[in-house]
Amino acid sequence: MKNQIKSLRERIKEMEKIVEVLIIAIPKEESSYKFYLELANSIEHEGSRRMFIKVANQELAHKGMLEMELKKLQHEIAGLKSER
């Protein structure tokens, strides 16, 4: 029983570290999105503008994936904590 509790604590602790990383990463993705979008809007060359808009949208997609993972982990942590 003690090993199960320790294992559960370690699992929660590891997941909480991942949550911390995601909390830091999500605003960075938002910042990158804004950077590339502003860059795209400042460029006259159509091909380059499209490329930077595409990169900006990829950053936004990354942000969405990270946010989904964050919610999933937070929900899973809450469930594990209620098992204690």
N, CA, C and O atoms as a GROMACS GRO file, in nm:
protein
  336
    1MET      N    1   0.083  -0.121   0.000
    1MET     CA    2   0.000   0.000   0.000
    1MET      C    3   0.086   0.126   0.000
    1MET      O    4   0.058   0.222  -0.072
    2LYS      N    5   0.194   0.124   0.084
    2LYS     CA    6   0.282   0.241   0.089
    2LYS      C    7   0.347   0.266  -0.047
    2LYS      O    8   0.361   0.381  -0.090
    3ASN      N    9   0.387   0.158  -0.115
    3ASN     CA   10   0.448   0.174  -0.247
    3ASN      C   11   0.350   0.233  -0.347
    3ASN      O   12   0.390   0.313  -0.432
    4GLN      N   13   0.222   0.195  -0.337
    4GLN     CA   14   0.121   0.250  -0.427
    4GLN      C   15   0.102   0.399  -0.403
    4GLN      O   16   0.089   0.477  -0.497
    5ILE      N   17   0.101   0.437  -0.275
    5ILE     CA   18   0.084   0.578  -0.241
    5ILE      C   19   0.205   0.658  -0.289
    5ILE      O   20   0.189   0.766  -0.345
    6LYS      N   21   0.326   0.604  -0.266
    6LYS     CA   22   0.448   0.672  -0.310
    6LYS      C   23   0.448   0.685  -0.463
    6LYS      O   24   0.481   0.790  -0.518
    7SER      N   25   0.412   0.578  -0.529
    7SER     CA   26   0.408   0.579  -0.675
    7SER      C   27   0.307   0.682  -0.726
    7SER      O   28   0.333   0.753  -0.823
    8LEU      N   29   0.193   0.690  -0.660
    8LEU     CA   30   0.090   0.786  -0.698
    8LEU      C   31   0.141   0.929  -0.677
    8LEU      O   32   0.120   1.016  -0.762
    9ARG      N   33   0.207   0.952  -0.564
    9ARG     CA   34   0.264   1.084  -0.536
    9ARG      C   35   0.368   1.122  -0.641
    9ARG      O   36   0.370   1.235  -0.690
   10GLU      N   37   0.453   1.027  -0.675
   10GLU     CA   38   0.557   1.054  -0.775
   10GLU      C   39   0.495   1.084  -0.911
   10GLU      O   40   0.542   1.172  -0.983
   11ARG      N   41   0.392   1.012  -0.945
   11ARG     CA   42   0.324   1.034  -1.072
   11ARG      C   43   0.261   1.174  -1.076
   11ARG      O   44   0.272   1.246  -1.176
   12ILE      N   45   0.195   1.210  -0.966
   12ILE     CA   46   0.133   1.343  -0.958
   12ILE      C   47   0.240   1.451  -0.967
   12ILE      O   48   0.223   1.551  -1.037
   13LYS      N   49   0.351   1.430  -0.896
   13LYS     CA   50   0.459   1.530  -0.897
   13LYS      C   51   0.515   1.547  -1.038
   13LYS      O   52   0.539   1.660  -1.081
   14GLU      N   53   0.536   1.438  -1.108
   14GLU     CA   54   0.586   1.445  -1.245
   14GLU      C   55   0.488   1.519  -1.335
   14GLU      O   56   0.528   1.602  -1.417
   15MET      N   57   0.361   1.488  -1.322
   15MET     CA   58   0.259   1.553  -1.403
   15MET      C   59   0.251   1.702  -1.371
   15MET      O   60   0.229   1.784  -1.461
   16GLU      N   61   0.268   1.738  -1.246
   16GLU     CA   62   0.264   1.879  -1.208
   16GLU      C   63   0.383   1.955  -1.267
   16GLU      O   64   0.370   2.073  -1.301
   17LYS      N   65   0.496   1.889  -1.281
   17LYS     CA   66   0.611   1.952  -1.348
   17LYS      C   67   0.579   1.980  -1.494
   17LYS      O   68   0.614   2.085  -1.547
   18ILE      N   69   0.513   1.886  -1.558
   18ILE     CA   70   0.475   1.905  -1.698
   18ILE      C   71   0.376   2.021  -1.709
   18ILE      O   72   0.384   2.101  -1.803
   19VAL      N   73   0.283   2.030  -1.614
   19VAL     CA   74   0.187   2.142  -1.612
   19VAL      C   75   0.262   2.275  -1.602
   19VAL      O   76   0.228   2.370  -1.672
   20GLU      N   77   0.364   2.280  -1.517
   20GLU     CA   78   0.443   2.403  -1.503
   20GLU      C   79   0.508   2.442  -1.636
   20GLU      O   80   0.509   2.559  -1.673
   21VAL      N   81   0.562   2.343  -1.705
   21VAL     CA   82   0.625   2.370  -1.835
   21VAL      C   83   0.521   2.422  -1.934
   21VAL      O   84   0.548   2.517  -2.008
   22LEU      N   85   0.405   2.361  -1.936
   22LEU     CA   86   0.300   2.404  -2.029
   22LEU      C   87   0.254   2.546  -1.998
   22LEU      O   88   0.227   2.625  -2.090
   23ILE      N   89   0.244   2.579  -1.871
   23ILE     CA   90   0.203   2.714  -1.830
   23ILE      C   91   0.303   2.818  -1.880
   23ILE      O   92   0.266   2.931  -1.911
   24ILE      N   93   0.430   2.781  -1.887
   24ILE     CA   94   0.533   2.871  -1.939
   24ILE      C   95   0.528   2.873  -2.092
   24ILE      O   96   0.545   2.979  -2.153
   25ALA      N   97   0.507   2.758  -2.153
   25ALA     CA   98   0.515   2.746  -2.299
   25ALA      C   99   0.398   2.812  -2.372
   25ALA      O  100   0.416   2.868  -2.480
   26ILE      N  101   0.279   2.806  -2.314
   26ILE     CA  102   0.160   2.857  -2.384
   26ILE      C  103   0.172   3.006  -2.419
   26ILE      O  104   0.146   3.043  -2.533
   27PRO      N  105   0.211   3.092  -2.325
   27PRO     CA  106   0.227   3.233  -2.362
   27PRO      C  107   0.338   3.256  -2.465
   27PRO      O  108   0.332   3.350  -2.545
   28LYS      N  109   0.439   3.171  -2.464
   28LYS     CA  110   0.547   3.184  -2.562
   28LYS      C  111   0.494   3.155  -2.703
   28LYS      O  112   0.534   3.220  -2.800
   29GLU      N  113   0.405   3.057  -2.714
   29GLU     CA  114   0.344   3.028  -2.844
   29GLU      C  115   0.260   3.147  -2.890
   29GLU      O  116   0.262   3.184  -3.007
   30GLU      N  117   0.186   3.207  -2.798
   30GLU     CA  118   0.104   3.325  -2.829
   30GLU      C  119   0.193   3.440  -2.875
   30GLU      O  120   0.162   3.510  -2.972
   31SER      N  121   0.304   3.459  -2.805
   31SER     CA  122   0.398   3.565  -2.840
   31SER      C  123   0.458   3.540  -2.978
   31SER      O  124   0.474   3.634  -3.057
   32SER      N  125   0.493   3.416  -3.006
   32SER     CA  126   0.549   3.382  -3.137
   32SER      C  127   0.446   3.405  -3.247
   32SER      O  128   0.479   3.455  -3.355
   33TYR      N  129   0.321   3.370  -3.220
   33TYR     CA  130   0.213   3.394  -3.317
   33TYR      C  131   0.206   3.543  -3.352
   33TYR      O  132   0.202   3.580  -3.469
   34LYS      N  133   0.203   3.626  -3.250
   34LYS     CA  134   0.193   3.770  -3.272
   34LYS      C  135   0.315   3.823  -3.347
   34LYS      O  136   0.302   3.907  -3.436
   35PHE      N  137   0.433   3.772  -3.311
   35PHE     CA  138   0.556   3.815  -3.378
   35PHE      C  139   0.549   3.786  -3.528
   35PHE      O  140   0.575   3.875  -3.609
   36TYR      N  141   0.516   3.663  -3.564
   36TYR     CA  142   0.513   3.626  -3.706
   36TYR      C  143   0.400   3.697  -3.781
   36TYR      O  144   0.416   3.732  -3.898
   37LEU      N  145   0.290   3.719  -3.715
   37LEU     CA  146   0.180   3.789  -3.780
   37LEU      C  147   0.217   3.936  -3.806
   37LEU      O  148   0.190   3.989  -3.914
   38GLU      N  149   0.279   4.000  -3.707
   38GLU     CA  150   0.324   4.138  -3.726
   38GLU      C  151   0.430   4.145  -3.836
   38GLU      O  152   0.430   4.238  -3.917
   39LEU      N  153   0.519   4.046  -3.838
   39LEU     CA  154   0.620   4.042  -3.942
   39LEU      C  155   0.555   4.027  -4.079
   39LEU      O  156   0.592   4.096  -4.174
   40ALA      N  157   0.458   3.939  -4.089
   40ALA     CA  158   0.388   3.918  -4.216
   40ALA      C  159   0.322   4.046  -4.263
   40ALA      O  160   0.325   4.079  -4.382
   41ASN      N  161   0.263   4.118  -4.171
   41ASN     CA  162   0.193   4.241  -4.206
   41ASN      C  163   0.288   4.354  -4.246
   41ASN      O  164   0.245   4.454  -4.304
   42SER      N  165   0.416   4.339  -4.214
   42SER     CA  166   0.511   4.446  -4.246
   42SER      C  167   0.588   4.419  -4.375
   42SER      O  168   0.668   4.502  -4.419
   43ILE      N  169   0.563   4.304  -4.436
   43ILE     CA  170   0.639   4.265  -4.555
   43ILE      C  171   0.553   4.286  -4.681
   43ILE      O  172   0.436   4.251  -4.685
   44GLU      N  173   0.615   4.342  -4.782
   44GLU     CA  174   0.543   4.366  -4.908
   44GLU      C  175   0.543   4.243  -4.998
   44GLU      O  176   0.447   4.220  -5.072
   45HIS      N  177   0.648   4.166  -4.993
   45HIS     CA  178   0.660   4.049  -5.081
   45HIS      C  179   0.554   3.946  -5.044
   45HIS      O  180   0.554   3.892  -4.933
   46GLU      N  181   0.463   3.918  -5.138
   46GLU     CA  182   0.347   3.833  -5.112
   46GLU      C  183   0.385   3.692  -5.068
   46GLU      O  184   0.325   3.638  -4.976
   47GLY      N  185   0.484   3.632  -5.133
   47GLY     CA  186   0.526   3.496  -5.096
   47GLY      C  187   0.578   3.489  -4.954
   47GLY      O  188   0.545   3.396  -4.880
   48SER      N  189   0.658   3.586  -4.916
   48SER     CA  190   0.712   3.590  -4.779
   48SER      C  191   0.600   3.615  -4.678
   48SER      O  192   0.597   3.555  -4.571
   49ARG      N  193   0.508   3.704  -4.715
   49ARG     CA  194   0.395   3.734  -4.626
   49ARG      C  195   0.313   3.607  -4.599
   49ARG      O  196   0.278   3.578  -4.485
   50ARG      N  197   0.284   3.532  -4.705
   50ARG     CA  198   0.208   3.407  -4.689
   50ARG      C  199   0.282   3.306  -4.602
   50ARG      O  200   0.223   3.238  -4.519
   51MET      N  201   0.415   3.299  -4.622
   51MET     CA  202   0.495   3.207  -4.542
   51MET      C  203   0.487   3.242  -4.394
   51MET      O  204   0.467   3.154  -4.310
   52PHE      N  205   0.502   3.372  -4.361
   52PHE     CA  206   0.499   3.412  -4.222
   52PHE      C  207   0.359   3.397  -4.161
   52PHE      O  208   0.346   3.369  -4.042
   53ILE      N  209   0.256   3.416  -4.241
   53ILE     CA  210   0.120   3.391  -4.191
   53ILE      C  211   0.102   3.243  -4.161
   53ILE      O  212   0.039   3.206  -4.062
   54LYS      N  213   0.157   3.159  -4.247
   54LYS     CA  214   0.150   3.015  -4.223
   54LYS      C  215   0.224   2.978  -4.094
   54LYS      O  216   0.173   2.900  -4.014
   55VAL      N  217   0.341   3.033  -4.075
   55VAL     CA  218   0.418   3.006  -3.953
   55VAL      C  219   0.341   3.056  -3.831
   55VAL      O  220   0.336   2.989  -3.728
   56ALA      N  221   0.282   3.174  -3.841
   56ALA     CA  222   0.203   3.229  -3.731
   56ALA      C  223   0.088   3.135  -3.695
   56ALA      O  224   0.063   3.109  -3.578
   57ASN      N  225   0.020   3.085  -3.796
   57ASN     CA  226  -0.091   2.992  -3.771
   57ASN      C  227  -0.044   2.861  -3.710
   57ASN      O  228  -0.116   2.800  -3.630
   58GLN      N  229   0.076   2.817  -3.746
   58GLN     CA  230   0.132   2.697  -3.683
   58GLN      C  231   0.156   2.721  -3.534
   58GLN      O  232   0.131   2.633  -3.452
   59GLU      N  233   0.206   2.839  -3.502
   59GLU     CA  234   0.228   2.873  -3.360
   59GLU      C  235   0.095   2.874  -3.284
   59GLU      O  236   0.088   2.828  -3.170
   60LEU      N  237  -0.008   2.925  -3.348
   60LEU     CA  238  -0.140   2.927  -3.285
   60LEU      C  239  -0.192   2.784  -3.265
   60LEU      O  240  -0.254   2.754  -3.163
   61ALA      N  241  -0.166   2.698  -3.362
   61ALA     CA  242  -0.206   2.558  -3.349
   61ALA      C  243  -0.130   2.490  -3.235
   61ALA      O  244  -0.186   2.412  -3.159
   62HIS      N  245   0.000   2.521  -3.224
   62HIS     CA  246   0.079   2.467  -3.114
   62HIS      C  247   0.020   2.510  -2.980
   62HIS      O  248   0.007   2.430  -2.887
   63LYS      N  249  -0.016   2.636  -2.972
   63LYS     CA  250  -0.076   2.689  -2.848
   63LYS      C  251  -0.201   2.612  -2.813
   63LYS      O  252  -0.222   2.574  -2.698
   64GLY      N  253  -0.285   2.587  -2.913
   64GLY     CA  254  -0.408   2.511  -2.890
   64GLY      C  255  -0.381   2.370  -2.841
   64GLY      O  256  -0.450   2.320  -2.751
   65MET      N  257  -0.282   2.305  -2.900
   65MET     CA  258  -0.247   2.169  -2.857
   65MET      C  259  -0.196   2.169  -2.713
   65MET      O  260  -0.231   2.081  -2.634
   66LEU      N  261  -0.114   2.267  -2.680
   66LEU     CA  262  -0.061   2.276  -2.544
   66LEU      C  263  -0.172   2.303  -2.443
   66LEU      O  264  -0.173   2.248  -2.333
   67GLU      N  265  -0.265   2.389  -2.481
   67GLU     CA  266  -0.378   2.419  -2.392
   67GLU      C  267  -0.464   2.295  -2.368
   67GLU      O  268  -0.510   2.272  -2.256
   68MET      N  269  -0.484   2.217  -2.473
   68MET     CA  270  -0.562   2.093  -2.456
   68MET      C  271  -0.489   1.995  -2.365
   68MET      O  272  -0.551   1.932  -2.279
   69GLU      N  273  -0.360   1.984  -2.383
   69GLU     CA  274  -0.281   1.894  -2.298
   69GLU      C  275  -0.282   1.942  -2.154
   69GLU      O  276  -0.290   1.861  -2.061
   70LEU      N  277  -0.273   2.072  -2.135
   70LEU     CA  278  -0.277   2.130  -2.000
   70LEU      C  279  -0.407   2.094  -1.930
   70LEU      O  280  -0.406   2.048  -1.816
   71LYS      N  281  -0.519   2.115  -1.997
   71LYS     CA  282  -0.649   2.082  -1.937
   71LYS      C  283  -0.660   1.934  -1.906
   71LYS      O  284  -0.710   1.895  -1.800
   72LYS      N  285  -0.612   1.851  -1.998
   72LYS     CA  286  -0.616   1.707  -1.977
   72LYS      C  287  -0.534   1.668  -1.854
   72LYS      O  288  -0.581   1.590  -1.770
   73LEU      N  289  -0.414   1.720  -1.843
   73LEU     CA  290  -0.329   1.688  -1.728
   73LEU      C  291  -0.388   1.739  -1.598
   73LEU      O  292  -0.387   1.669  -1.496
   74GLN      N  293  -0.440   1.861  -1.600
   74GLN     CA  294  -0.501   1.915  -1.478
   74GLN      C  295  -0.619   1.830  -1.433
   74GLN      O  296  -0.637   1.806  -1.314
   75HIS      N  297  -0.698   1.784  -1.527
   75HIS     CA  298  -0.812   1.698  -1.495
   75HIS      C  299  -0.762   1.564  -1.439
   75HIS      O  300  -0.815   1.513  -1.341
   76GLU      N  301  -0.659   1.509  -1.502
   76GLU     CA  302  -0.604   1.381  -1.457
   76GLU      C  303  -0.543   1.393  -1.318
   76GLU      O  304  -0.559   1.303  -1.235
   77ILE      N  305  -0.473   1.502  -1.291
   77ILE     CA  306  -0.414   1.525  -1.159
   77ILE      C  307  -0.523   1.534  -1.054
   77ILE      O  308  -0.512   1.475  -0.947
   78ALA      N  309  -0.628   1.608  -1.085
   78ALA     CA  310  -0.740   1.621  -0.990
   78ALA      C  311  -0.799   1.485  -0.959
   78ALA      O  312  -0.830   1.456  -0.844
   79GLY      N  313  -0.814   1.400  -1.061
   79GLY     CA  314  -0.866   1.266  -1.040
   79GLY      C  315  -0.775   1.181  -0.954
   79GLY      O  316  -0.822   1.109  -0.866
   80LEU      N  317  -0.646   1.190  -0.979
   80LEU     CA  318  -0.550   1.112  -0.900
   80LEU      C  319  -0.546   1.159  -0.754
   80LEU      O  320  -0.535   1.078  -0.663
   81LYS      N  321  -0.556   1.290  -0.735
   81LYS     CA  322  -0.555   1.343  -0.598
   81LYS      C  323  -0.679   1.300  -0.521
   81LYS      O  324  -0.674   1.283  -0.400
   82SER      N  325  -0.789   1.283  -0.590
   82SER     CA  326  -0.911   1.241  -0.521
   82SER      C  327  -0.906   1.092  -0.484
   82SER      O  328  -0.984   1.047  -0.400
   83GLU      N  329  -0.815   1.017  -0.546
   83GLU     CA  330  -0.799   0.875  -0.515
   83GLU      C  331  -0.725   0.853  -0.383
   83GLU      O  332  -0.734   0.746  -0.323
   84ARG      N  333  -0.653   0.953  -0.340
   84ARG     CA  334  -0.573   0.937  -0.216
   84ARG      C  335  -0.657   0.912  -0.096
   84ARG      O  336  -0.604   0.897   0.014
   0.00000   0.00000   0.00000
